[in-house]
Amino acid sequence: MKRVILCGAALAVALGACAQQNATAVKYAKYITVENAKKHLTIVASDEMEGRETGKPGADKAAKYLAGEYQKLGLLPANKGSYFLDVPLSVTSFSVNSITVNGTKLTQGKDFSVLGGSGVKTISAQEVVFVGYGSEAELKDANVEGKAVLVITEPKPGAEAPARGAFNRVAVALMAKKAALVLGVGKVNPIIANNGRMTLKSATPRPVADRAPILMISNAVADNLLKASGKSYEQLKGAPAVQTVKASVEAAYATTVTDAKAVDIVAMIPGSDPKLKEEVLVFSAHYDHIGMEPEGTPGDRINNGADDDGSGTVGILEIATAFMKAKKDGKGPRRTILFLGNVGEEKGLLGSEYYSQNPVFPMANTITDLNIDMIGRRDPAHKDSPDYCYLIGSDKLSTTLHKISENANNTYTKLAVDYKYNDPKDPERIYYRSDHYNFAKHNVPIVFYFDGVHEDYHRVSDEVSKIDFPLLVKRTQLVFYTGWELANRDERPVVDVTNDMPANRN
């Protein structure tokens, strides 16, 4: 989409001329400052928060800090006297508890690493089937049911496909043929990580499917498996041919499902207009991040998440500061405003999904969600560009919202708005990858503010020292000005666009 630089006649009539600023909004936008943003982000993205992983103590510390700051500002708790909305979660973990090859017990992290699997089972296989690269021709007539299967994970000579991707496809094919155990030969990961898969807790838990364990084993283990053939793994790999070899493989694995709990943060400013206060504007940002690297990882293990999404988290806190200053001066918002700190975004948008199903204010009364996820950095495409921001989704449901968004920027902040990720055909599919999506699914208009993917995304190097605070503040002020108009205008944005985005984000 092409950026609108100047106000057109229709837009001017609908929203007022671009040059005409609201002096009251400008006054309170100035309370969004570099000093405050830096103060809060230094705490939110500190080592003490341990990467703010959902369900872990660090995220709980962050939630309590943020709720405390909202309370200091004078915002009200939005959930029956609480600043927290409990988000019930389930964690599904898979582990290989023991594996023995020809009487030799294997050690995880040294002899093998776990790539996948599910269910609870004990395996006793008396044969291993070597299937070479696991090509369609090699698997066509291979009898692998109930047996251990050995696969070469290196790319075929001359093949362009990455070895890991090819192995994943082979593993799926072998599971379909009911292999008991899928063994790839390659580099064993010495770091044992088993954080489990987190989902919203269901009233009727789904049964756990039985899927063969997929392991990466060392060359030494492969030699032990194949010793009855009279050849080493390297020898068989040199001229791969499907063959069955006598070998004893004993293994036990299990899937466990445990309960976990985390919280969304819900703080509100009640609307001042009796006719509009039942309508709600949401500012959202996820405060969780990806936690710590597994024990044994060398160097810094803490993913501080200063940009993702510490920047958005302090952004909505700064917006709350500005609106509360206005309220104390008798200029409070006409509509109610909810400041929503989502948990579990990094686990699959879980906190916002739960909120959308269990909202503290009816979704039908929610006029817009302005969602901030990463606004503190520049991506490589804008390294030397003027101040910019990616905007996503503003036109997907409401032409009114898109005009309000454009007008706010053209009138006040004058950022270079980039709509690259708003294209439905963009391969990154950013529209589906943050918490606004769970509002859009319910026909609530949204705008998503984003700075792009940079070299420190989801790395321990996403540190406060790399944040561009003046740019963070400018982007936050754009969100504030857009929210000021939405919170105070006579009419809510009309949902007048049929969303032609695909139905899901998978």
Solvent accessible surface area in square Angstrom, and as a share of the most:
residue,aa,sasa,rsa
1,M,111,0.49
2,K,178,0.75
3,R,60,0.22
4,V,60,0.34
5,I,103,0.53
6,L,143,0.71
7,C,35,0.21
8,G,39,0.38
9,A,85,0.66
10,A,74,0.58
11,L,16,0.08
12,A,34,0.26
13,V,133,0.76
14,A,62,0.48
15,L,35,0.17
16,G,30,0.29
17,A,54,0.42
18,C,23,0.14
19,A,96,0.74
20,Q,142,0.63
21,Q,87,0.39
22,N,65,0.34
23,A,82,0.64
24,T,41,0.24
25,A,1,0.01
26,V,34,0.20
27,K,106,0.45
28,Y,3,0.01
29,A,1,0.01
30,K,140,0.59
31,Y,78,0.30
32,I,3,0.02
33,T,44,0.25
34,V,54,0.31
35,E,140,0.63
36,N,44,0.22
37,A,0,0.00
38,K,97,0.41
39,K,109,0.46
40,H,11,0.05
41,L,0,0.00
42,T,70,0.41
43,I,64,0.32
44,V,0,0.00
45,A,3,0.03
46,S,30,0.19
47,D,87,0.45
48,E,111,0.50
49,M,9,0.04
50,E,65,0.29
51,G,1,0.01
52,R,1,0.00
53,E,13,0.06
54,T,1,0.01
55,G,36,0.35
56,K,95,0.40
57,P,87,0.55
58,G,0,0.00
59,A,4,0.03
60,D,65,0.34
61,K,84,0.36
62,A,0,0.00
63,A,0,0.00
64,K,123,0.52
65,Y,43,0.17
66,L,3,0.02
67,A,7,0.05
68,G,26,0.25
69,E,21,0.09
70,Y,6,0.02
71,Q,114,0.50
72,K,155,0.66
73,L,37,0.19
74,G,38,0.37
75,L,4,0.02
76,L,88,0.44
77,P,40,0.25
78,A,15,0.12
79,N,31,0.16
80,K,203,0.86
81,G,62,0.60
82,S,39,0.25
83,Y,28,0.11
84,F,58,0.24
85,L,18,0.09
86,D,71,0.37
87,V,0,0.00
88,P,48,0.30
89,L,1,0.00
90,S,14,0.09
91,V,21,0.12
92,T,44,0.25
93,S,24,0.15
94,F,26,0.11
95,S,39,0.25
96,V,10,0.06
97,N,98,0.50
98,S,43,0.28
99,I,2,0.01
100,T,34,0.20
101,V,1,0.01
102,N,43,0.22
103,G,68,0.65
104,T,71,0.41
105,K,144,0.61
106,L,14,0.07
107,T,74,0.43
108,Q,55,0.25
109,G,14,0.14
110,K,145,0.61
111,D,20,0.10
112,F,5,0.02
113,S,12,0.07
114,V,40,0.23
115,L,60,0.30
116,G,21,0.20
117,G,18,0.17
118,S,10,0.06
119,G,4,0.04
120,V,107,0.62
121,K,104,0.44
122,T,103,0.60
123,I,10,0.05
124,S,74,0.48
125,A,2,0.02
126,Q,103,0.46
127,E,39,0.18
128,V,0,0.00
129,V,2,0.01
130,F,0,0.00
131,V,0,0.00
132,G,0,0.00
133,Y,41,0.16
134,G,5,0.05
135,S,30,0.19
136,E,156,0.70
137,A,87,0.67
138,E,34,0.15
139,L,12,0.06
140,K,152,0.65
141,D,127,0.66
142,A,11,0.09
143,N,100,0.51
144,V,2,0.01
145,E,105,0.47
146,G,44,0.42
147,K,36,0.15
148,A,0,0.00
149,V,0,0.00
150,L,0,0.00
151,V,1,0.00
152,I,5,0.02
153,T,13,0.08
154,E,82,0.37
155,P,65,0.41
156,K,87,0.37
157,P,124,0.78
158,G,85,0.81
159,A,51,0.39
160,E,173,0.78
161,A,41,0.32
162,P,100,0.63
163,A,26,0.20
164,R,125,0.46
165,G,24,0.23
166,A,34,0.27
167,F,4,0.01
168,N,71,0.36
169,R,149,0.54
170,V,14,0.08
171,A,2,0.02
172,V,96,0.55
173,A,38,0.30
174,L,0,0.00
175,M,47,0.21
176,A,81,0.63
177,K,68,0.29
178,K,134,0.57
179,A,6,0.05
180,A,20,0.15
181,L,2,0.01
182,V,0,0.00
183,L,2,0.01
184,G,0,0.00
185,V,4,0.03
186,G,26,0.25
187,K,183,0.78
188,V,19,0.11
189,N,80,0.41
190,P,90,0.57
191,I,42,0.21
192,I,94,0.48
193,A,65,0.50
194,N,77,0.40
195,N,93,0.47
196,G,31,0.30
197,R,166,0.61
198,M,21,0.09
199,T,39,0.23
200,L,34,0.17
201,K,100,0.42
202,S,54,0.35
203,A,108,0.83
204,T,110,0.64
205,P,109,0.69
206,R,208,0.76
207,P,127,0.80
208,V,68,0.39
209,A,55,0.43
210,D,83,0.43
211,R,121,0.44
212,A,11,0.08
213,P,1,0.01
214,I,22,0.11
215,L,0,0.00
216,M,19,0.08
217,I,1,0.00
218,S,24,0.15
219,N,63,0.32
220,A,74,0.57
221,V,8,0.05
222,A,0,0.00
223,D,56,0.29
224,N,31,0.16
225,L,0,0.00
226,L,0,0.00
227,K,125,0.53
228,A,70,0.54
229,S,39,0.25
230,G,68,0.65
231,K,107,0.45
232,S,39,0.25
233,Y,3,0.01
234,E,90,0.40
235,Q,114,0.51
236,L,8,0.04
237,K,36,0.15
238,G,67,0.64
239,A,78,0.60
240,P,47,0.30
241,A,55,0.43
242,V,62,0.35
243,Q,61,0.27
244,T,70,0.41
245,V,6,0.04
246,K,139,0.59
247,A,7,0.06
248,S,37,0.24
249,V,0,0.00
250,E,70,0.31
251,A,3,0.02
252,A,28,0.22
253,Y,7,0.03
254,A,21,0.16
255,T,15,0.08
256,T,74,0.43
257,V,80,0.46
258,T,77,0.45
259,D,98,0.51
260,A,26,0.20
261,K,128,0.54
262,A,11,0.08
263,V,20,0.12
264,D,0,0.00
265,I,1,0.01
266,V,0,0.00
267,A,0,0.00
268,M,29,0.13
269,I,0,0.00
270,P,44,0.28
271,G,9,0.09
272,S,72,0.46
273,D,24,0.12
274,P,109,0.69
275,K,183,0.78
276,L,20,0.10
277,K,93,0.39
278,E,114,0.51
279,E,37,0.16
280,V,1,0.01
281,L,0,0.00
282,V,0,0.00
283,F,0,0.00
284,S,0,0.00
285,A,1,0.01
286,H,1,0.00
287,Y,2,0.01
288,D,0,0.00
289,H,0,0.00
290,I,51,0.26
291,G,1,0.01
292,M,68,0.30
293,E,59,0.26
294,P,34,0.21
295,E,144,0.65
296,G,62,0.60
297,T,34,0.20
298,P,115,0.72
299,G,68,0.66
300,D,71,0.37
301,R,69,0.25
302,I,26,0.13
303,N,2,0.01
304,N,3,0.01
305,G,0,0.00
306,A,0,0.00
307,D,0,0.00
308,D,4,0.02
309,D,0,0.00
310,G,0,0.00
311,S,0,0.00
312,G,0,0.00
313,T,5,0.03
314,V,0,0.00
315,G,0,0.00
316,I,3,0.01
317,L,0,0.00
318,E,0,0.00
319,I,0,0.00
320,A,0,0.00
321,T,12,0.07
322,A,0,0.00
323,F,0,0.00
324,M,9,0.04
325,K,81,0.34
326,A,0,0.00
327,K,80,0.34
328,K,138,0.59
329,D,79,0.41
330,G,67,0.64
331,K,106,0.45
332,G,16,0.15
333,P,1,0.01
334,R,72,0.26
335,R,1,0.00
336,T,6,0.03
337,I,0,0.00
338,L,0,0.00
339,F,0,0.00
340,L,0,0.00
341,G,5,0.05
342,N,0,0.00
343,V,1,0.00
344,G,0,0.00
345,E,15,0.07
346,E,41,0.18
347,K,58,0.25
348,G,23,0.22
349,L,5,0.03
350,L,11,0.06
351,G,0,0.00
352,S,0,0.00
353,E,46,0.21
354,Y,42,0.16
355,Y,1,0.00
356,S,5,0.03
357,Q,108,0.48
358,N,61,0.31
359,P,44,0.27
360,V,37,0.21
361,F,39,0.16
362,P,74,0.47
363,M,24,0.11
364,A,81,0.63
365,N,45,0.23
366,T,2,0.01
367,I,1,0.00
368,T,0,0.00
369,D,0,0.00
370,L,0,0.00
371,N,1,0.00
372,I,0,0.00
373,D,8,0.04
374,M,4,0.02
375,I,0,0.00
376,G,0,0.00
377,R,18,0.07
378,R,64,0.23
379,D,7,0.04
380,P,95,0.60
381,A,78,0.60
382,H,20,0.09
383,K,152,0.64
384,D,139,0.72
385,S,38,0.24
386,P,101,0.63
387,D,47,0.24
388,Y,1,0.00
389,C,0,0.00
390,Y,2,0.01
391,L,1,0.01
392,I,0,0.00
393,G,1,0.01
394,S,1,0.00
395,D,36,0.18
396,K,15,0.06
397,L,5,0.02
398,S,0,0.00
399,T,61,0.36
400,T,29,0.17
401,L,1,0.00
402,H,26,0.12
403,K,76,0.32
404,I,3,0.02
405,S,1,0.01
406,E,6,0.03
407,N,24,0.12
408,A,5,0.04
409,N,2,0.01
410,N,14,0.07
411,T,4,0.02
412,Y,47,0.18
413,T,9,0.05
414,K,131,0.56
415,L,0,0.00
416,A,35,0.27
417,V,10,0.06
418,D,36,0.19
419,Y,8,0.03
420,K,107,0.45
421,Y,16,0.06
422,N,6,0.03
423,D,65,0.34
424,P,61,0.38
425,K,178,0.76
426,D,14,0.07
427,P,120,0.75
428,E,75,0.34
429,R,75,0.28
430,I,5,0.03
431,Y,6,0.02
432,Y,3,0.01
433,R,93,0.34
434,S,1,0.00
435,D,0,0.00
436,H,0,0.00
437,Y,15,0.06
438,N,4,0.02
439,F,0,0.00
440,A,9,0.07
441,K,108,0.46
442,H,83,0.37
443,N,89,0.46
444,V,3,0.02
445,P,3,0.02
446,I,2,0.01
447,V,0,0.00
448,F,4,0.02
449,Y,1,0.00
450,F,9,0.04
451,D,0,0.00
452,G,0,0.00
453,V,52,0.30
454,H,8,0.04
455,E,117,0.52
456,D,7,0.04
457,Y,64,0.24
458,H,63,0.28
459,R,146,0.53
460,V,42,0.24
461,S,34,0.22
462,D,0,0.00
463,E,51,0.23
464,V,31,0.18
465,S,103,0.67
466,K,90,0.38
467,I,16,0.08
468,D,48,0.25
469,F,12,0.05
470,P,89,0.56
471,L,3,0.01
472,L,1,0.00
473,V,13,0.08
474,K,63,0.27
475,R,0,0.00
476,T,0,0.00
477,Q,36,0.16
478,L,0,0.00
479,V,0,0.00
480,F,0,0.00
481,Y,19,0.07
482,T,0,0.00
483,G,0,0.00
484,W,21,0.07
485,E,64,0.29
486,L,0,0.00
487,A,0,0.00
488,N,32,0.16
489,R,46,0.17
490,D,97,0.50
491,E,120,0.54
492,R,80,0.29
493,P,3,0.02
494,V,90,0.52
495,V,62,0.36
496,D,78,0.40
497,V,45,0.26
498,T,126,0.73
499,N,49,0.25
500,D,116,0.60
501,M,20,0.09
502,P,65,0.41
503,A,98,0.76
504,N,79,0.40
505,R,93,0.34
506,N,157,0.80
